[in-house]
């Protein structure tokens, strides 16, 4: 099986073959040791994932100088991301040289130094910061007893990482590239290259630098909303051993014996993904009733029917079935992962749907989880409790689809849904979800402005913005927050900085209710005009004609609506509470 | 393995890493003679040769190579061990 990510030299070579035509991105890399090869790897890794990364390499060991001074080259560069890398070898030498009396405070000093760097960046610009945390070192000064000794290096490295985790969880602009885990995965002897450190002042081996770079790019992609949202699974020999149609429910391998254990572990891993918000679907060549049987009746199955949002078992071509799944879920192919043990099916899907991610799969099911884990397919940049219900929401959607066909009149159908909307301003509960929506929504999104939690927090504190955070529920269930509008106040008009809506609630009339509310806000704030802007991306063609369709008039690059001539739109959603 | 066989393999590794199909190394070649052979690609070249022959150079060796011929002799000595 191919190494992932590729080794350093393979990475550079593979990237050279690609055209540099991806999304432009500015990344500043700051280190206290030699960073040229890491920069090279980040650039190459970016290109492999379709990014055109423009890298600013700060001069050697200038982290503090660049970050703290207002007019440094770092800020002139206007980076989208700032990567900060303190080498653990340097840290070690500093620790060893610290007088015994202050050694115990070492981790606090280092942690607060990083916090200060982050705060300093945050006070000057909205660049996201990615910090490479510290791999544990084996210096054997105390042996295993180091865990108990406050003057051991390992004790301090762990304390620093722990501290950074808590700090990062409360800071939306700050992300950690978990080098500690990466080093644990490949082993310290593979992550460090002592010769390279001595001869070139680079402590990480070339291949490890490639791995770190690939993870940095994963984080960057996730922040930009390029994430996988859906996992589509084959059944026979993927979720269980054997073929249900031939072996029968008593014959398939799943459970606590033999190979069955590997499939139990795999299903547990998948359920964990579902619990954190990944949508699960089945795509299997089987007779439907037979395919359902293990989910309904096998005592050792971890995954149940309820866990699956869309279940497709038939004898059609898998690419067609995945296209059907895509239509039901209404998310991009580039946010889907398809897992199948059969190389023929994998290739067929890969060829028919180039955007979908189809990883290889080891022959041995006991390797499934480890292999798929190391691909890091499910990087995210935010997490909210709403994620945990996502599968349920898509199941409800499937039920709605089934009653929709009973109504010939669309209005009757909408009335029958008994929809209720709630509109709130920003609050501490909704900020994570709002940030996430700005990062993830691509289709109903006029300007595709991505915001982190900290961006949203500062908007919430500013008087300049009017937020409308919209939740929707109906008789089948609760969608949670599905639309976000952020209006920017200007002297005589409001500007629609952001308007996004989850595609799950398209064609429900919610956009009309929201537009009515936007007009109400404009009148409340004495603004006679509202301006909207459409910035085209490859994905938001859905809303290209939205403004003219709703009666906005073109004015230069913008779309204008005057409140005095606005026609109130009809819809079938009751508005429960509005806190202006 | 003879030194000229080693030179051929080393040449292939250089072609691969430096992405230059026309590169011809001789025992006398030095970094000055090859475009793109700088201190950074030098590191990539060393690691690639180490991987190819499953050997490991010492820090002193890495810093002391005079030319490709000398480099190949070191490889020869190491795989003979």
Boltz contact constraints between the chains, C-beta under 6 A:
constraints:
  - contact:
      token1: [A, 9]
      token2: [B, 17]
      max_distance: 6.0
  - contact:
      token1: [A, 9]
      token2: [B, 44]
      max_distance: 6.0
  - contact:
      token1: [A, 9]
      token2: [B, 48]
      max_distance: 6.0
  - contact:
      token1: [A, 16]
      token2: [B, 19]
      max_distance: 6.0
  - contact:
      token1: [A, 36]
      token2: [B, 40]
      max_distance: 6.0
  - contact:
      token1: [A, 195]
      token2: [B, 59]
      max_distance: 6.0
  - contact:
      token1: [A, 198]
      token2: [B, 59]
      max_distance: 6.0
  - contact:
      token1: [A, 199]
      token2: [B, 59]
      max_distance: 6.0
  - contact:
      token1: [A, 199]
      token2: [B, 62]
      max_distance: 6.0
  - contact:
      token1: [A, 199]
      token2: [B, 63]
      max_distance: 6.0
  - contact:
      token1: [A, 200]
      token2: [B, 43]
      max_distance: 6.0
  - contact:
      token1: [A, 206]
      token2: [B, 47]
      max_distance: 6.0
